[in-house]
Amino acid sequence: MTSPESSSANEGASRGGDLRDELRAATGITILTGGQTGVDTLAAQAALSSGLPVHVVFPRGFGQEDGPLTAERRAVLHGAVLHELASSGFAQRTWTCVSLADAVLLLDPAGGDGCQETIRAAGRLERPLLDLTPSLTGIGGPAGTGDAGSAVRTFLRENGTQVLMIAGCRGTLLASHADDQIAEARALLDDVAAALAPRR
């Protein structure tokens, strides 16, 4: 059986490097997510609202935690470029996204197993990772203060980042962790996206 680690590069190679090149076609920062419900979707929405280019990489069938991407959820991602991998595995999708990114931003208040896979992939593939989870209220600090945006800008500058993967816990975990966690995660990601938005 092929491991996510060993096949993540093959997923990109099977497309002749086109996806990697496409992610770097725009100037400035490009946001990459794994298409899951929860933080992935909130990050894509925040980035789109701030005018950042967004690419969303799904497993085969545009799978999410509760089934294929619905028309309603696809509409929420309007403006993003959607990609479908040959593999249907979520772990494979995670490793592929980390491989394509220059750096990873993590937001995981619920301690999801998918986020642990992201951490493993970032470590093994030597991608710098910034965990913003402590910025959420009740975990380590106030959300929505703008401090997160400044921290992320510094992180990206220090690591020469053009493609930033934003990952975090899926929707059901995020909703079950705390009543206001979705709103706080949205506010935090809005701050980050606004800080990275192209200057007009």
C-alpha positions, 0 to 999 in steps of 0.5 A, a space after each residue: 500500500 502506498 503511503 501518503 508521504 511517498 505518493 504526495 509528490 506523485 500526485 503533482 508529478 502526474 499533472 506534469 507540474 501544472 498545478 504547482 506552476 498554476 499556484 505560483 502564476 499570480 503575484 503576491 500571496 496565493 491561498 491554498 486549502 484542502 476543501 474540507 468543511 470548517 477552517 478550510 472553507 472559512 479560510 477560502 471565504 476570507 481570502 476571496 473576500 480580501 481579493 487574494 487568489 484561492 486554490 482549493 484541492 479536493 480528493 477525488 469526487 470533491 469529497 468532504 467529511 459528509 459527502 461530495 461538495 454540494 452545489 450550495 457549498 460550491 457557490 460559497 467558493 465562487 471565485 476560487 479555483 477548484 482542483 480534484 485529485 486522482 486519489 479519494 483519500 483525505 490523508 493523500 489530499 493533505 500531503 499533496 497540499 503541504 507538498 504544494 505549499 511553501 508554508 502552512 498556517 494551522 488553526 485547530 482548537 478541536 485537536 482534529 486527526 486531520 490536523 495532526 496529519 498536516 503537522 506530520 506532513 509539514 515536518 516530514 516535507 520541511 514546510 514551516 508551520 505557524 499554529 494560530 490556535 493559541 490566538 483564539 479566545 479561551 485558548 491563549 488570547 483574543 481573536 480578531 485583534 489584528 495581531 494574528 495578521 501581523 504575526 502571519 505577515 512576519 512568518 511569510 516574509 521570514 520564510 519567503 512564502 508565496 503559496 500559503 496552505 491554511 488548514 484546520 479542523 473540519 466543520 463538525 469538530 469546530 462546531 462541537 468544540 465551543 458555541 462561538 468557535 466558528 465565529 471566532 475562527 472566522 474573525 481570526 481568518 478575516 484578520 489574516 486575509 485582510 493583512 495579506 490582501 493586495 494593496 490597492 
